Amino acid sequence: MPNPILEVRDIHTFIGQFHILEGVNVSIPEGSITVLLGRNGAGKTTTLRSIMGITPPRSGTIVFQGDTLAGKRPYTVAKLGIGYVPEHRAIFKELSVRENLKIAERNRGDYERHTDLIFDLFPDLKRLIDLPGGKLSGGQQQMLAIARALVPDNRLLLIDEPSEGLAPVIIEQLMAAIRRLSSQCTILLVEQNFRMASRLADHFAIIDDGRSPVSGSMADLVNDSALIQRYLGVA
Amino acid sequence: MKQLRSNWLYSLILVFLIAFPFIVGALTESSPTGVPRGDRMIMRGESVRWQAVLIEVFILSILAMSYNLMFGFTGVISFGHALFFGSAGYIIGLALEYTALDTGAALILGSLAAFVICGGVGLMIGFVSLRLRGVYFTIFTLAVAEMFYIFFSRFALTKAEDGFAVTELPVWLDPSQSRLTFYYIVLALFVLTFLFIRRLVNSPTGAVFKAIRENEDRALAIGYNTLRFKLMAIVIAGMLAALAGILQVLLNKKIGPEMLSVGYTIDPLLNTIIGGIGTFAGPVIGTAGLHLLDTFFRDATLVIGGSTIQVANVWGLVLGLIFILVVIVFPQGVVGTWQSWRLKRQIRHLESRMAVEPSPAPESG
């Protein structure tokens, strides 16, 4: 197993008084796709938000390429090279597609350097470039949200439920794009759709009730129907 | 092309505004420079009267545009905007009347001080309170502004609630002697403010402002220290409001605590909503519309049946009705509704030209 690019050790995160994460451990191997699996409300999204510092963990450590993330503000975490694609197609609806992309520039010229890749992955965005993000279809918005994370040189992408509410053809297109992206940067995915997750990811970690009981290689998980049944409740 | 057309309209309006004193002068056979009496000019006649009306429109438009920069473009809702407007007024007034400086120096130093202090106050208020979100920030700004209002209403040095007059201005600037010059100065500053805000909002910084307005967490997560950008917006807005305050004092040659009152926060707020929140022309159109209505109808009397009604007495009611009507008919303000109508047309046009269905075929590979 290659060196982990991100190491989450025993984080405890509270939202208000609620103890959401009760000791999550996740290790993300560099250059692969890892998926967080688990039931609704298990704490998958909170794990991503804890990594970004949006809901900072109260204890535990998060190490990204040698930098400790716990205690850092979200914009600092982002600048270290982590791109976050939140759930519900989190684009800026009132900004144009171009503005949505350009706003993610960390260094001048990031956008120009990456347009070839972005339009190659998501050709739709090119012809919609001057429309406000809010006028795009759901799938196009999701593509824009991922494209935005590609503008700066990110080493790790956190993508939360990209397939949520999308038509199967669009999901296929997104999967193809994410697979191609994994050759350039490491990806940590949250995904409810087990079929999609199993075809896409190399590694998995199960989040269950605020803990991370099992993790390993995806190839092992797909053959272990008892484990799938126990934590995911799908056949 | 779209850019060209809208700028063409703006240019036409600008030419009209430049020619305005002479147009009114020609129509009413009055001199745009007033009537000479002895060695000075007396500001009498329709042309100079209407210059004063427009000067006030420009000043209040600068105030509304500055408010819109925070409220409309950055999503920071402050109820303390009058603080900047009134403080700048007091600072320039104090510099002119309470210091030993000669008038020219007092004017320059007073204006500089007003900008620096208002910017600094904005920075301080922002730093203390911008960590508060939404309504808490709004209440805090209201409290600070009211504090200053009450203080200056009772401060003996500045003649408490009467305020004090500015007795001397350089002749070339004095609106009661050279109103035409003052008209062009204020017009120029108004145009510059408009262009500056448009430039700023269309810049990458402006995109961050708009992103914060829409979703601050998202802007944070893509790597922006949003507090810094909100501080920038409040400081710039504060300094532009200071400009409006300085000009208001020069126009009226008087400063009183009413300049700090909540009215100078509410008016730009209403004017911005009526004209269109987060649009460039909206605050100007809202301000001009309401101010001109006010000017035209304030002195009118209505005769209904046997009773006559002084419009001035019911002006607040009329304004309220206009406000309700506009909010119902133009939910995004006059300019905002117009723009979204145009955008819809543009999208329809784009879709019919491209003739593509919303869900494209999956990519192969």
Interface residues (C-beta under 8 A of the other chain):
Chain A: M52 I54 R73 P74 Y75 A78 K79 G83 Y84 P86 A90 F92 K93 E94 L95 E99 K102 I103 A104 E105 R106 P123 D124 R127 L131 P132 K135 S137 G139 Q140 R148 A149 P152 A167 V169 I170 E172 Q173 A176 A177
Chain B: P204 A207 V208 K210 A211 R213 E214 N215 D217 R218 A219 L220 A221 I222 G223 Y224 N225 T226 G278 L343 I347 L350 M354 P358 S359 P360 A361 P362 E363 G365
